[in-house]
Structure formats: C-alpha cells, structure tokens
Amino acid sequence: MNKIVLLFEAPGMSTQQYDAIMDELHAGHHLPNKNLYSHTAYQNGNTCCVVDVWQSEAAAMDFAKTALFPIFEKLGLHVPPPKIFAVHNYMGSTVPEHA
C-alpha cells in the first residue's frame, strides 16, 4: 500500500460549513481514523481547502464513501471530487500535548 495525498478544494465553502462536517464526523465516530495520517484545513480566499495524507487510496475512498460523502449530502454541500497524488516522501511529527 502506498500513502496518498487527498486535496479537496471547495469554492464557496465557509469555515462554519467545514466545522459542521467535522462535528458530524466526530459525532458518527468516524474520527480519529487509524488510516488518516494527517489532516490540515485552510481557507484560500473563498475556497476551503483540505489536505489529507492517507495510508492508501483504498482506505481514503472507503472513508469518503461511508462517512464523508453522506455528510456532504446531509448538509447539502456540493464538494468537487478531490485530487489524489502519490506520496513520494512523508515525515510525520509528534505534537506536544501543550501545543
């Protein structure tokens, strides 16, 4: 299995909508996920962007189909499909408890 990067870019999505997605994922016990190595979200103008590193494309697609896409539908969000890239190099990090 090869790690992948998923890049979601959702024009017009607000941070409040992103937070609602995260609330639903946590409420449904979909997070944390052992196959998700890192997750970063940021705003680029009016576009919400998410960069994830997953254990494999299969793991990411399973999560998307069973958890993420149903939440998009529930919240009435139309998010373009992610771009998928093979990881060439990945260096994880440990975040101190006080950070």
N, C-alpha and C positions, 0 to 999 in steps of 0.2 A: 504494500500500500504506500502511496506517495502522498505527502502532505500537499494541500492546495490552499490557495487564497481565493476567497469569495469577495467580490467587490460589488456592493449594492449602491446604486446611485438613484435616489428617489426625488426628482424635481417636485417642488411644492410641498414636500413633507416637512412638518414642523417638529421641533424637539418635543412638543407635547404629544404628538402622534407617536413618535419614537418611544417616548416613555410609556405610553399606553400599550404598545406592543410588548415592551419589556415586562410590564406589570402582568399582562396575560401569560407570557412565557413562564414567569415565576409562579403565578397562581396555578398554572397547569402542571407544575413540577417538571418542566422541560429544561430548566436551568438549575444548577450547573449541569453541563453535559461533558462526560469524560472524553469525547471525541473533538471537542472545541478547545483548541489550544490557546487562542487569544481572540479578543473582540474589542474593536475600537469604533466609536461612532463620533462623527463631527458634522458640522454644518459648513457647506461651501456655498455662500450666498443663500439662495432659497432652496438648495438641494441638500437633503440629508444623505450622508454617506456612511456606509458601514464596511469595515474591513475585518474579515474573519480569517483565521488560519484553522483549518480542519485536518483531522487525521487522514481523511481520504475524501474523494468526491462522492463515493457511495454513502459515507456517513453524513456528509453535508446535505445530500439530496434526500436522504431518509428523514432528517430533521426538518427540512423545508416542507416536505410533503405531509408529514404527520403533525407538525406543530406550527410552523411559520405561516405557510400559505393559508391554512384555515383561519388563523388570526387575522391576516390581511383581509380575508373575505368578511369575517365577523365585524371588523372595524370599517369596512367599506373603503379600503385602501387599494389603489392600483399601483403596485410597485413593479417597475420593469425587471425582467429576469437579471440575475447577477452575471457579472463577468467572472470567469473562472480561469485561474492561472496556476500552473505547476510551480511548486516552491523549489527554488534552487538551493537556498540556504536558510535555515531557521535557527535563531538563537533565542531560546526562551529566557525569561528573567523571573526572579523572585521579588515580589513587592513586600517591603517591610510592613508589619502589622500597623504601624502608626501612620503610614502613608495614606 
